[in-house]
Amino acid sequence: MKDRAGGAIQVKAVVLTHRRRRLAGELVRSLVSDEGFSPSQIVVVVNEDGGLDDDQLEEAVDLLRLGENLGPAGGFRAGMEAAFSDPAVQWAYLCEDDVGLFDLPHPRLDDLLGRVGQLGELVAPVGAVVAYGRRLERRRGHATNLVPPDGTFADLAPVDVAAWGATLVSRRVFDAGVLPDTRWFFGYEDFDFFCRVREAGFSVMVDAISARRIAKQQTSEGRDLALGGRRPTDADEPWRAYYMARNFFCLARRHGRRSWEAWHLLYSLRRMQLSKDPAAIAATLRGLYDGARGRLGRNPRYTRTVGELPLR
């Protein structure tokens, strides 16, 4: 990878996967062909079950197979530790295994790193650059999608939180001891990480070019279309509702205010009222109960059973 001045920047990609061999394999091949990574520059973290759909490619990458499913929190933490174990690496490019289903521009990293270099001292040291991000409304904790307009300087804008997606994280964040909190397992663990990056004195920026390109895919309908029958939609996985209901309590207590919890209860009750899925309603109720009691970690009753769908 090079910055706009032509200087070499050491980047390692981290692909986190769980039960999605085909999608993970497609993403790794894209990182090699589109972004110019060599397989040895890619850390593939397998959360207990999965890997790549190509045995030779799996042997060529730096494969880290975890003995148990630690969720995105534990998986990306392990990936960051592996990537930054090489002292020459300046950035880790964290990728979810299904991010290739979204219409992100490619190649993007050389240009993105060059634009980060343009910021200089205009912002606090850049700790992370996300492909799509959200602003947190301070009174309710409601997250709204942020799409910076054309003309934004360097096509980078400050943002509060984001999904992991395809995110650059600086070594400075790692050296400051800011890592994903494994206790969250799944659900708002990414929001918590980016909040702590900002609280540590770093800026979190959104890549405006990417955000504008996939803005329509960040709506519920657009997201379902992007998944395109390749993996279950969020509605097909009612277990997710447990962690979203539970972990928001911790997000509010760590980074928000008491009013967030009250609004969360109201939103949750409304979603249950509108839902026609008994499993999602039961998961939400259990999540609210456990969240109010401050519980975190993996609940074995609520985990993924189907990672990807058969090709049609």
C-alpha positions, 0 to 999 in steps of 0.5 A: 500500500502507498500513500499519495506521496508514494511512500510505503504503508504497511497494512495487514488485512483481517478477515473474520469469519464464522460458518461462511467459507464461500463468502470468506473465500470470495472476500480474500480473493478480492483483497488479493486481486483488487487491493493488492494484498499478498495472501501472507498479508491477510489474517483470517480469523475463524470463529470456531467453525468455518474457514475458506472454500479453497484449501490452497488459499487457506494454507497461503494466508495467516490462518488463526482458528479460535477454539470457540466462537468468541463473536465479533468482539473476541474475533476482531480482538484476536485479529488485531493482536495477530496483525500488529504483532508485526511491528512494521504494520501501521494499519489493520484492515478489519473486514467482516466476511460478508462485506463483499456483498456491499457495493464498496468501491475497489480498489480503495485502500491506496486512495483512502490512505492518501486522503487520510494523509491530507488531514494532517493536524486538522483533526485529532490523530486518526484512529479508525476510518470506517466505510459507513458510519452513524451519528448518535443522537445524544438524548435518545442514543438513536443512531442515524446513518451519516452520508457526507456530501460531495465537497467534504474535505478529503472525502473524510468526515468525523463520525460517532460509531459504525459497524465493522464492515471494512474498517482501517484501524491505526496501530496507535489505537492498538498501542494505546490499549484500545481493543474490542471488549470480548465480554460483549460477544455480539451486538453493539460491540463495534459501537463500544469500540469506536466510542472508546477509540474517540474517548482515548483521544483519536478521531473516527472518520467515515470514508465519504466516497464509500458511504455515498456509494452504498447509502441505499444499501444501509436501509433495511430494504437495501441491506436485504437486497444486498445480501441477495440470497447469499446469507440469511437476512437479519430477520431470518436470524431472530437470535440477533434480537437477544444481543441487540436488546441486552447490550444496548443497556451497557452501551447506554451506561458506558457512553450515554445517559439514563434516558437512553435506557428508557428510550431503548425500552420504548423502542423494544416494546414497539418492535415486539408489538409490530413483530410477527415472529415469536422467536424474535419476541422471546429473544428480545424479552430475554435480552431486556431482562439480562441487559437490565441485570448487566449480563454480558457474554455469549448466551449459547441459546442465541447463536448462528446456525446457518452462515450462508445459503446455497448458491442458486 
